[in-house]
Amino acid sequence: IIGNEDCGQMSAWYVMSALGFYQVAPGIPVYTLGRPMVDRALIHVKGGIFEIVVKNNSPENKYIRTVTLNGKELETPFFSHAEMAKGGKLVFEMTNTHP
């Protein structure tokens, strides 16, 4: 439809949000965490494989208990593109209890 083109932004938002993160501000290489909709995903990046694992994922467990990146718990609700580009493992642990 002419005039209704978002250059793929809506599709990119959905895919990345379903993985549990999204780049809120274009041009700033930082991803903000959100609720993942997948149990596991692999992304092929320059440094190898970036794996996303979601533990205790269910409709009831809608809150994030912890997130670790390469075994280290994240202290902020975001991580950098440079960290993802190296490859590694992002692990979400979900819970039904509000933090």
N, C-alpha and C positions, 0 to 999 in steps of 0.2 A: 504494500500500500504506500503510495507516494506520500511523503511527509510524515510517515510513521516509522521511520528507521532509527534505531538506537545504536547502530553499528555493532551489534552483538553484546552490548553492555548488560542487558537483562539476562541473557543466557549465561554470560560469564559470572554475574552475580549469583545466579541460582546454583551453578556447579560448585563454585568456591564456597558459598554459604553451606551447601549440603556437606561439604568436607569439614566444616567447622571453623572456617576463617574467611576473611574478606579484606581486600585493600580498600579502606574507606575513602582515602584521599588519593586520587590518581596522581602519579608522579612522585609520591612518597613511598619508598619501598618497605612498608610496614604492613603486616596483616593483623587485624583485630580478631580475637577469638569470639566464637559464637557456638550455638548448639549444633553439633554434627548430626546428620541424618543417616550416616552410613556406619557400618560396624568396622570396616577396614577399607583402605584404598592405598594404591601405590601411584606415585607421580615420578616419572623419569625426569631428572634434573641434571644439570651440568656435572655435578659431583657424584652422581650415581642414582640411588633411589631414595625418595622421601616417602616414608611409610606413615600412614595415619591409622591408629588403632583406637577404637572406642570400646571401653569396658563398661559392662552393666548398661548397655544401651537399650532403652525401651520407652514406650510412650509415657510411662509413669516417671521414669528417671529423666526429668527434663532439666535438671540443674547440674552444673559442672562442679564436682568435688575438687579435683586437682587436674592439672595439665603438666606433663613433663615433656621436655624436649631433650632427646639424647640422654635420658636418665636423670636430668636435673629439673626439679620442679620450677615452673615459671612463676615469678613473683609479680609479674605484670600481665594484663590481659592482651598482650600482643607479642609478636616476634618479627624479626627482620627477614626480608627476602634473601639477604646474604646467608642467613642461617639455613633457610630452606634449600638454597642452591647448592649447599655443600652435601646434601643428602642427609639421611638420618631418620629418626623416629619421633613422631609426635603422638603422645598417648593421652587421651582424655579418660578420666574416670567419672562416670555419671552417678547421680544419686537422686532420690525423690525428696530430699530435705533441702530446703532453701538455705543457702550459706549464711 
